[in-house]
Amino acid sequence: MFATADAPLRARAVCEARDVGIAPDNIDNVRLKLRRRVERGILVATEQGWFTQPRP
């Protein structure tokens, strides 16, 4: 979903795209997963709470 996104995504948008319920616990879990991907260099956090793939 990040490859096709025109702009950075928030954790809530990722939950909606993955068809996960929009509950605070679900959003927090997705946010933690996204942060781990940032730490590994898979994603980039452009601003606090906004995630995207690194662009060359």
C-alpha positions as CSV (number, residue, x, y, z in Angstrom):
1,M,0.0,0.0,0.0
2,F,2.9,2.4,0.6
3,A,4.2,1.8,-3.0
4,T,0.9,3.0,-4.5
5,A,0.4,5.9,-2.0
6,D,1.0,9.4,-3.3
7,A,1.6,10.8,0.2
8,P,2.7,9.5,3.6
9,L,0.1,7.5,5.5
10,R,-1.0,7.6,9.1
11,A,-1.5,4.4,11.2
12,R,-5.3,4.9,11.0
13,A,-5.2,4.9,7.1
14,V,-3.1,1.7,7.2
15,C,-5.8,0.1,9.5
16,E,-8.5,1.1,7.0
17,A,-6.5,-0.2,4.1
18,R,-5.9,-3.5,5.8
19,D,-9.5,-3.8,6.8
20,V,-8.6,-3.8,10.5
21,G,-11.1,-2.3,13.0
22,I,-10.6,1.3,13.9
23,A,-10.1,0.9,17.6
24,P,-7.4,2.7,19.6
25,D,-5.7,-0.6,20.4
26,N,-5.5,-1.6,16.7
27,I,-4.2,1.8,15.7
28,D,-1.5,1.7,18.5
29,N,-0.5,-1.8,17.4
30,V,-0.2,-0.8,13.7
31,R,1.8,2.4,14.8
32,L,4.3,0.2,16.7
33,K,4.7,-2.1,13.7
34,L,5.3,1.0,11.4
35,R,7.9,2.4,13.9
36,R,9.7,-1.0,13.9
37,R,9.9,-0.8,10.1
38,V,11.3,2.7,10.3
39,E,14.0,1.5,12.7
40,R,14.9,-1.3,10.2
41,G,15.0,1.2,7.3
42,I,12.0,-0.2,5.4
43,L,9.9,2.9,6.0
44,V,10.6,6.5,6.7
45,A,8.8,8.8,9.2
46,T,8.5,12.1,7.4
47,E,6.8,13.8,10.3
48,Q,5.6,12.4,13.6
49,G,2.9,9.9,12.8
50,W,3.4,10.0,9.0
51,F,5.0,7.0,7.3
52,T,6.1,6.4,3.8
53,Q,8.6,4.3,1.7
54,P,12.1,5.9,1.2
55,R,12.2,7.6,-2.2
56,P,15.5,7.7,-4.2
